[in-house]
Amino acid sequence: MHGQFRKRYTQTTQEQKMYAVQEVLKNGRGRKELAEELNVSVNSITTWIRKFKETGKNGITSYSQDEIMRLKEIEKKYNEQKEMESLKKLPIYIHVKKLPYPKKVKKL
């Protein structure tokens, strides 16, 4: 494969995958023709069709709903941590953190 370049394909959405599956299964379009139209490999279309037949529409999604929720939670925690780190860099935050707590006064 020296001197040759691999073809770059585009990232596809679930809607594009469903379109491809429906075009092949319902309308009888050829996989190669459709692959060229969508700028994806024929193997990708074949995989989407197989997954669709095995598990239905949810089979062609890249991530499960649980995985999406898990990733959103990680993103939320990351953003909160990043915001806290930004606040720590502010002079007022540093000054407030260094203030001593008031001492309790003993009653006579």
C-alpha distance (Angstrom), angle and dihedral (degrees) to the residues before:
residue distance angle dihedral
M1 . . .
H2 3.78 . .
G3 3.78 112.1 .
Q4 3.79 94.6 13.1
F5 3.77 126.1 108.1
R6 3.76 124.9 -139.7
K7 3.77 115.9 -125.9
R8 3.79 113.1 -106.4
Y9 3.77 114.8 -131.9
T10 3.77 128.7 -158.8
Q11 3.79 127.6 -115.1
T12 3.80 110.4 -103.0
T13 3.77 131.0 -147.7
Q14 3.78 126.1 -136.1
E15 3.82 89.0 -105.3
Q16 3.80 91.4 55.6
K17 3.78 90.6 48.8
M18 3.81 91.3 50.5
Y19 3.80 90.1 47.9
A20 3.81 90.2 53.5
V21 3.81 93.1 47.3
Q22 3.81 92.6 48.5
E23 3.80 92.9 46.2
V24 3.80 91.4 54.3
L25 3.80 99.2 39.3
K26 3.81 101.7 36.6
N27 3.78 104.5 25.0
G28 3.80 98.8 32.9
R29 3.79 96.2 -128.2
G30 3.76 118.2 164.4
R31 3.78 118.7 -102.0
K32 3.79 94.3 -135.2
E33 3.81 93.2 52.1
L34 3.80 91.4 47.0
A35 3.81 92.0 46.2
E36 3.80 90.3 55.8
E37 3.81 91.4 47.3
L38 3.81 93.3 51.5
N39 3.82 94.8 35.8
V40 3.80 93.1 -123.1
S41 3.78 132.7 119.7
V42 3.80 122.9 -92.0
N43 3.81 87.3 -123.9
S44 3.82 89.9 59.5
I45 3.80 91.8 54.5
T46 3.81 90.5 46.9
T47 3.81 90.2 51.3
W48 3.82 92.4 49.1
I49 3.81 90.9 50.9
R50 3.82 91.9 48.8
K51 3.83 92.2 48.6
F52 3.81 91.0 45.9
K53 3.81 91.2 52.5
E54 3.81 91.9 47.2
T55 3.81 101.4 44.4
G56 3.79 108.7 5.0
K57 3.80 127.6 -126.3
N58 3.81 93.9 -23.2
G59 3.79 90.1 57.9
I60 3.78 93.4 73.7
T61 3.79 97.8 53.3
S62 3.76 116.8 108.6
Y63 3.81 94.2 -135.7
S64 3.78 135.4 25.4
Q65 3.81 119.5 -119.9
D66 3.82 89.7 -109.2
E67 3.79 90.3 54.2
I68 3.80 91.7 48.4
M69 3.82 91.3 51.0
R70 3.81 90.9 47.5
L71 3.80 91.4 51.0
K72 3.82 92.1 48.1
E73 3.81 90.1 52.1
I74 3.81 90.8 50.3
E75 3.81 89.9 48.8
K76 3.82 91.3 50.1
K77 3.82 92.6 51.2
Y78 3.79 90.6 46.3
N79 3.81 92.2 52.1
E80 3.81 91.6 47.9
Q81 3.80 90.7 50.5
K82 3.80 91.2 48.0
E83 3.81 90.9 50.7
M84 3.81 91.1 50.0
E85 3.80 90.9 50.9
S86 3.81 89.4 51.5
L87 3.80 90.9 51.3
K88 3.80 91.6 50.5
K89 3.79 88.8 59.6
L90 3.80 92.1 59.0
P91 3.85 114.2 99.7
I92 3.82 93.5 -132.5
Y93 3.80 92.3 55.7
I94 3.80 91.4 50.4
H95 3.80 91.4 47.2
V96 3.82 93.2 49.8
K97 3.80 92.4 48.4
K98 3.81 91.6 54.6
L99 3.81 96.0 51.6
P100 3.80 111.5 111.6
Y101 3.75 118.3 -122.2
P102 3.80 113.5 -107.3
K103 3.79 113.0 -96.1
K104 3.74 118.2 -120.5
V105 3.75 113.0 -109.9
K106 3.78 114.3 -132.3
K107 3.75 115.1 -128.0
L108 3.77 116.5 -125.9
